[in-house]
Amino acid sequence: MSRRRIDLLAPPFSGHLHPILAMGRALASDYDVRVVSTPAAQGRIVAAGLEGVPVLADGDVALRDVVSPPYAVGSNPLRLHRQFSSALQLVQTLRDELFGLYRHDRPDLLIADFTLASVGLVADELGMAWWTSLPSPCVLESRDGPPAYMGGWLPKNGLAGKARDAAGRFCVRTFKSAVGLLYADTMRRVGLVSVYRADGTEAIYSRERILVLGMPELEFARSWPTATTMIGPMLYTPPPIASAPPFRPGKRHVLVTMGTHLNWCKGQIAAEVQRVAAAMPLIEIHFSDGRDAVQNVERDGNFTRLSFVDYDQFLCRYDLVVHHGGSGVLYYCLREGKRAVVYPVDYDQFDNAARLTFAGVACRIYRLDQLGAAIRQTLADEGMAARCTSFSTLLKTRDSKRILQSQVAMHFS
């Protein structure tokens, strides 16, 4: 009897691709697994021991321009319009390629990162089962609780809190609906009739299963859509080319990382980190550019600028991590029980920062000139250290791999 085939799909960016690779590795012993992504991802797919299927042969540059422009997108209407228009063009191209890929060779299940709207549209038209992988739980709409994309709202009790949250959810839903109307013709051409289904759920997510890659202890209390299953973070980094960071015996080490995007602000942040390092000569501070390439090391006293730091291997050796609130690095910090200073810059990072500070496992800063004081304060905060240890214990006892395997087994039973 032939084995079931599962195709996993993700863009080539680490925060989206690496969780998909972790899923693929968890499922490969029982199913025939393929990972569908762009040419830029194929090396990492092979390094993970999985079979890759390339799509969007000329799409990596266009994708990079959409996701990592040389400025913050934020809520600027012109920048949002430019980004969304470019994204819809890629959706159309990917949709056409997926039709060609699956029209006569259909897998038994598709699991797609939530950013790939084309996948569900194609799967529904061809009658294929598909699930959504969601590494950023905060963006999923619900009937209660603080909405995302409002600057990182914290829970607020009482009638005033409920009214604020309801108004925020209304604003988010109205904005998305307005975008749907504004781009209605273009969206219909790619198969997306409406932003929302008749039952009120968001059309870009699977009706059957949304695999939420988070932990309930970090999320704000709210009602989740019925398709939601919280399996826990799927953490994996393919074997890197870059060498180990230079750790100095007997020194405390701080890692500063802004992930693989946000290139427009890294120079400014690196300059401030270098200034902070000069004022803290007893602490070694490493700044990672987030480029998975041959390691380039630039050293100036106790400040070291590196091309890449592998969280999987080396984050455990740092005393503190300064990061942007990306879903990958925040869960690596929690897994290793590391205190954090969070400086959110764009996208869902403000909402992730709100959750980390509310849980007491990170200190959020609003301006770069707050960085030095925040590092000193957080390194001295033993209460935060204890809370991070508790989260680490919770995270390590949750077997995300086993939960995923059981969900897929039930689907096929």
C-alpha positions in Angstrom: 0.0 0.0 0.0 1.5 3.4 -1.0 2.1 6.0 1.6 0.0 9.2 1.8 1.6 12.3 0.4 1.7 15.6 2.2 2.9 18.8 0.5 4.0 21.7 2.8 4.2 25.2 1.3 5.9 28.3 2.6 7.7 31.5 1.4 11.5 31.3 1.7 11.7 33.6 4.7 13.1 31.9 7.9 10.1 32.8 10.2 7.8 31.0 7.8 9.9 28.4 6.1 11.7 27.0 9.2 8.5 26.0 11.0 7.3 24.2 7.8 10.6 22.4 7.7 10.1 21.3 11.3 6.7 20.0 10.4 8.1 18.2 7.4 10.7 16.5 9.5 8.1 15.4 12.0 5.9 13.8 9.4 8.5 12.3 7.0 8.8 9.0 8.8 5.1 8.2 8.2 4.3 10.1 5.0 5.9 11.1 1.7 6.6 14.8 2.3 7.5 17.5 -0.1 8.2 21.2 0.6 7.1 23.7 -2.0 8.9 27.0 -2.0 11.0 29.4 -4.2 14.5 28.6 -5.5 16.1 30.5 -2.6 14.7 28.0 -0.1 15.8 24.8 -1.9 19.2 24.6 -0.2 17.7 24.7 3.2 15.0 22.2 2.3 17.6 19.7 1.2 19.7 20.5 4.3 16.7 19.5 6.4 16.6 16.1 4.7 13.4 16.8 2.7 12.4 16.9 -1.0 11.9 20.3 -2.4 9.7 21.5 -5.2 10.6 24.9 -6.6 8.0 27.5 -7.7 8.2 31.1 -8.8 11.5 30.7 -10.6 12.0 34.5 -10.8 10.0 35.4 -7.7 12.6 35.7 -5.0 13.6 39.3 -5.8 9.9 40.3 -6.1 9.1 38.6 -2.8 12.0 40.3 -1.0 10.8 43.7 -2.3 7.3 43.0 -1.0 8.2 41.7 2.4 11.4 43.6 3.1 11.1 47.1 1.5 13.7 49.8 2.4 11.3 51.4 4.9 8.7 50.5 7.5 5.3 49.8 6.0 3.3 50.4 9.2 -0.1 51.9 8.5 1.0 54.2 5.7 -1.8 53.9 3.1 0.5 54.5 0.0 3.0 51.9 1.2 0.3 49.4 2.1 -1.3 49.9 -1.4 2.1 49.4 -3.1 2.8 46.3 -1.0 -0.7 44.8 -1.4 -0.7 45.4 -5.2 2.6 43.6 -5.6 1.6 40.8 -3.3 -1.6 40.2 -5.4 0.5 39.9 -8.5 2.6 37.2 -6.8 -0.6 35.5 -5.6 -1.8 35.3 -9.2 1.5 33.8 -10.5 1.7 31.3 -7.7 -1.9 30.3 -8.2 -1.3 29.5 -11.9 1.8 27.5 -11.1 0.0 25.5 -8.4 -2.8 24.7 -10.8 -0.2 23.3 -13.2 1.5 21.4 -10.3 -1.6 19.8 -8.8 -4.1 19.4 -11.6 -3.0 15.9 -12.4 -0.8 15.1 -9.3 -2.7 15.8 -6.1 -1.3 15.2 -2.7 -3.5 13.8 0.1 -3.1 16.9 2.2 -1.6 20.4 1.8 -0.3 22.4 4.8 0.5 26.0 3.9 1.9 29.0 5.7 -0.8 31.6 6.3 0.8 34.1 4.0 0.2 31.9 0.9 -3.4 32.8 0.1 -3.1 31.0 -3.3 -2.9 27.6 -1.8 -6.4 27.5 -0.3 -7.9 28.9 -3.4 -6.3 26.3 -5.6 -7.1 23.5 -3.1 -10.7 24.4 -2.9 -11.1 24.5 -6.7 -9.4 21.2 -7.1 -11.1 19.5 -4.2 -8.0 19.0 -2.1 -7.7 19.0 1.7 -5.7 21.9 3.0 -4.6 23.2 6.4 -3.1 26.5 7.5 0.1 26.9 9.4 0.1 30.0 11.6 3.3 30.9 13.4 1.9 34.2 14.5 -1.2 33.5 16.6 -2.0 37.1 17.5 -3.0 38.0 13.9 -6.0 35.6 13.9 -9.3 37.4 14.4 -11.6 36.4 17.2 -14.9 37.5 18.8 -13.3 38.9 21.9 -10.0 40.2 23.3 -7.6 42.8 22.0 -7.2 42.8 18.2 -3.9 42.8 16.4 -2.4 45.6 14.4 -3.4 48.3 16.8 0.1 49.0 18.1 0.3 46.2 20.6 -2.8 46.6 22.9 -2.6 44.9 26.3 -5.7 43.4 28.0 -8.0 45.9 29.7 -10.6 44.8 32.2 -14.1 46.0 32.7 -16.6 47.6 30.4 -14.1 50.1 29.1 -11.8 47.3 28.0 -14.6 45.4 26.3 -15.7 48.5 24.5 -12.2 49.4 23.4 -11.5 45.9 22.1 -14.9 45.8 20.3 -14.1 49.1 18.6 -10.7 47.9 17.6 -12.0 44.7 16.1 -14.6 46.7 14.2 -11.8 48.9 12.8 -9.7 46.0 11.8 -12.6 44.2 10.1 -13.8 47.4 8.4 -10.3 48.1 7.1 -9.9 44.6 5.7 -13.4 44.7 4.1 -12.6 48.1 2.6 -9.4 46.6 1.1 -11.5 43.8 -0.3 -13.8 46.2 -2.0 -11.0 48.4 -3.3 -9.2 45.4 -4.9 -12.4 43.4 -5.7 -11.7 42.9 -9.4 -8.0 41.9 -8.8 -8.9 39.5 -6.0 -11.7 37.9 -8.0 -9.1 37.2 -10.8 -7.0 35.2 -8.3 -10.1 33.4 -7.0 -10.7 35.3 -3.7 -14.3 36.4 -3.8 -14.3 38.0 -0.4 -12.1 38.6 2.6 -14.6 36.9 4.8 -16.8 33.8 4.4 -20.5 33.8 5.0 -19.9 32.5 8.5 -17.6 35.4 9.3 -14.3 33.5 9.2 -11.3 34.8 7.3 -11.1 33.2 3.8 -7.3 33.0 3.8 -7.4 30.4 6.6 -8.4 26.7 6.2 -12.0 25.8 7.2 -10.8 22.4 8.5 -7.7 23.1 10.5 -5.5 26.1 11.5 -2.3 24.8 13.2 -1.5 27.6 15.6 2.3 27.4 16.4 2.1 29.0 19.8 1.4 28.3 23.5 -1.8 29.4 25.3 0.1 30.6 28.3 1.5 33.4 26.2 -1.6 34.4 24.4 -4.3 36.7 25.7 -7.6 35.0 26.8 -10.0 35.0 23.9 -12.3 32.7 21.9 -10.5 31.0 19.0 -12.1 30.0 15.7 -13.4 26.4 15.8 -10.9 25.3 13.2 -8.0 26.2 15.5 -5.6 23.7 17.1 -2.8 25.1 19.2 0.1 22.6 18.7 2.9 24.7 20.1 5.9 26.3 18.3 7.8 24.2 15.7 11.4 25.3 16.1 14.1 24.2 13.6 17.0 25.8 11.9 18.7 24.0 9.0 22.4 23.4 9.3 24.0 26.8 8.6 27.2 27.7 6.8 28.1 30.4 9.3 30.6 29.5 12.0 30.0 30.0 15.8 30.0 33.4 17.3 33.2 34.3 19.3 32.3 33.8 23.0 34.8 35.0 25.6 35.2 32.9 28.8 34.0 34.6 32.0 32.0 37.3 30.2 28.3 37.9 30.0 27.0 38.0 26.4 24.1 39.8 24.9 22.7 39.0 21.4 21.0 41.7 19.4 19.0 40.4 16.4 16.4 42.0 14.1 15.8 38.8 12.2 16.1 38.4 8.4 13.9 41.4 7.4 14.0 45.0 8.4 17.2 45.7 6.5 16.3 49.4 6.3 16.8 49.9 10.0 19.6 47.5 10.9 22.4 50.0 10.2 20.9 52.5 12.6 20.3 49.9 15.3 23.8 48.5 14.9 25.3 51.9 15.4 23.3 52.4 18.6 24.2 48.9 19.9 27.9 49.8 19.3 27.5 53.0 21.3 25.8 51.0 24.1 28.5 48.4 24.1 31.2 51.1 24.6 29.4 52.2 27.7 29.3 48.6 29.0 32.9 47.3 28.7 32.3 44.3 30.9 29.6 42.8 28.7 30.2 41.3 25.2 27.5 42.4 22.8 26.9 40.6 19.5 24.8 42.1 16.7 23.5 39.7 14.0 22.7 40.9 10.5 20.5 37.9 9.9 22.2 36.8 6.6 22.6 33.0 6.5 25.9 33.1 4.7 29.6 32.7 5.3 30.3 34.3 8.6 31.7 37.8 8.5 33.0 39.1 11.8 33.6 42.8 12.5 35.0 43.4 16.0 35.4 46.7 17.9 36.3 46.2 21.6 33.4 44.4 23.2 31.1 44.9 20.2 31.0 42.2 17.5 28.9 42.4 14.3 28.2 39.0 12.7 26.5 37.9 9.5 24.4 35.2 11.2 23.8 33.6 14.6 22.1 30.2 14.6 19.4 30.4 17.4 19.1 26.6 17.5 22.8 26.1 18.4 24.0 29.2 20.1 21.1 31.2 21.7 21.5 29.1 24.8 24.9 30.7 25.4 23.6 34.2 25.7 22.6 35.9 29.0 20.1 38.2 27.3 18.6 38.6 23.8 17.5 41.9 22.3 15.1 41.2 19.4 12.3 42.7 17.3 9.4 40.5 18.5 9.5 38.0 15.6 7.6 34.7 16.3 10.7 32.5 15.8 13.2 34.3 18.0 10.7 34.9 20.8 10.0 31.2 21.1 13.6 30.3 20.9 14.2 32.7 23.9 11.3 31.1 25.8 12.6 27.6 25.1 16.0 28.4 26.4 14.6 30.5 29.3 16.3 33.7 28.2 15.3 37.2 29.2 14.6 39.6 26.4 14.5 43.2 25.5 12.0 43.8 22.7 12.1 46.6 20.1 9.2 46.0 17.7 9.5 47.8 14.4 6.7 46.5 12.0 4.0 43.9 11.2 2.9 41.7 14.1 5.9 42.6 16.2 4.1 45.1 18.4 1.5 42.5 19.4 4.1 39.9 20.1 5.9 42.5 22.3 2.7 43.1 24.2 2.3 39.4 25.0 5.9 39.1 26.1 5.8 42.1 28.4 2.3 41.1 29.8 3.8 37.7 30.7 6.7 39.3 32.4 9.4 37.6 30.2 10.6 40.7 28.3 11.1 44.4 28.6 9.8 46.5 25.7 11.5 49.7 24.5 9.9 52.3 22.4 13.0 54.2 21.3 16.6 53.1 20.6 18.0 55.5 23.2 16.3 53.4 25.9 18.3 50.3 24.9 21.3 50.7 27.3 19.1 51.2 30.4 16.8 48.3 29.3 19.8 45.9 29.0 21.0 46.9 32.5 17.6 46.6 34.0 16.8 43.3 32.4 20.1 41.6 33.3 19.4 42.5 36.9 15.8 41.4 36.9 15.9 38.0 38.7 12.1 37.9 38.8 12.0 37.9 35.0 14.7 35.2 35.0 12.5 33.0 37.1 9.4 33.5 34.9 11.5 32.7 31.8 12.6 29.5 33.5 8.9 28.6 34.1 8.0 29.2 30.5 11.0 27.1 29.4 9.7 24.2 31.5 6.2 24.6 30.0 7.5 24.8 26.5 9.8 21.7 26.8 7.0 19.6 28.2 4.7 20.3 25.3 5.4 17.8 22.5 4.5 19.8 19.4 5.8 17.1 17.1 3.6 14.5 18.7 0.5 16.8 18.6 1.1 17.5 14.9 1.5 13.8 14.1 -1.7 12.9 16.0 -3.7 15.6 14.1 -2.6 14.3 10.8 -3.2 10.7 11.8 -6.8 11.6 12.8 -7.3 13.4 9.5 -6.4 10.2 7.6 -8.3 7.8 9.9 
